[in-house]
Amino acid sequence: MVVKFIDRKNEIRDALFQVAKNGLPMTYENFGQIVGIWRMRGAKDLLDLIAKEEKAKREPDVTYMLHSAATKYPSQIGGQPAKPPTAEQMRLARKEMQAVINRHCPGAVNPY
């Protein structure tokens, strides 16, 4: 499988870490403006890869810092589409976001 934007993986990961350090999640659209990828269209496989690599390192999944403008939740939670998220996905999003907050921005308010 070819991962679109793979050559920008480290740049995108670093930008996600910066969002996490600020403690405030943002929409895919706003993040896309920062990294120059319109609404992060076509970047799902890259975000999935970053999530997988962070989990393999036993680090929290920083991709939870991005959310849909419509639902205010990530578009994918627990590896499954979340449009809209189920109650279980909402619970998981809260848990994952808390792990990100604890690691990157202790004391920030969990939006979920």
C-alpha positions, 0 to 999 in steps of 0.5 A: 500500500502506498501511503500518501504524504509519507515523505512528510510523516515526521513533519506531520507527527511533529505538528501533532505533538505541538497541538498536543502540547497546547492541550487543545484539539483542533479540526482536521481543516485547521490542522490541514491549514497548518501543514498545508494539506487541505482538510487533511484529505487523503491523509487518513493512511498517514494518520493511521500509520502515525497512530500505529507507530506511537502505540507500538512505542507505548505512547498515546495516540496523538492523532486524537488531537484532531476532530471533525468539525461536525461531531467534535470527535475524531473521524475514526476511533478505535480503528473504526469510523466514528461518524457519528461516534457510538457511546463506546467510541466516545468513552474510548476517545475520552480515555485516549485523549486523557493519555495524550493530555497526561503525556503532553500537556498535564492539567489540560481539560479533557474535551471529551 
